């Protein structure tokens, strides 16, 4: 099971790990700067740390997921940084504070920040969010086009990506920040986005895997950047 190879290490280590990688990684710094430039505020104290073990290479990699928030909660983001300094991010656009309507994938390719925006309807192509299969998401990612990024450190599987994205997304709903900006009804509605968040994670994985890449399947990036900020 993917959950057996994805260990959630929590927030205290997440903050320390994120801060350490950000200090040393130009890639992480570039994506962080882009998110701030478009009006999103980082919340490093809410970073969650994961350890992912690759059944393929028999090695593990640490990945931190850090939320970014907008003042009006109409856009939120999640940035993943990993051992080795790789980073990716996803900005999600919210309607009515609770529904994900679109997302933007952010990566670094050849030293430059690159972005790709898509609607959730594009991703699902008319299918209910719970029924979108991995091969469906892969086909969409391949149609959009691969991102050439850094060489991977370890292989990460699609099942692990789903687990990373889902656990990271839902873990943020129980903290004090979420409780101050969302009521119980909104939090319940936001949790219903878990399948969409996992599919966005897979999109990042499939878009970057195999292209001298990083990201969640093939690298230490952990496409859980796609977990989004999970605060609305």
Secondary structure, DSSP 8 states (H G I E B T S, - for coil): -GGGGEEEEESHHHHHHHHHHHHH-HHHHHHHHHHHHTT-EE-GGG-EEEEEE-TTTS-EEEEEEEEEE-TTSSEEEEEEEETTS-EEEEEEEEETTTEEEEEEEEEEETTEEEEEEEEHHHHHTTS-GGG--HHHHHHHHHHH--------SS---HHHHHHHHHHHHHHGGGSHHHHHH--HHHHHHHHTTHHHHHHHHHHHHHHHTTSS--STTTSTT-GGGGG-----
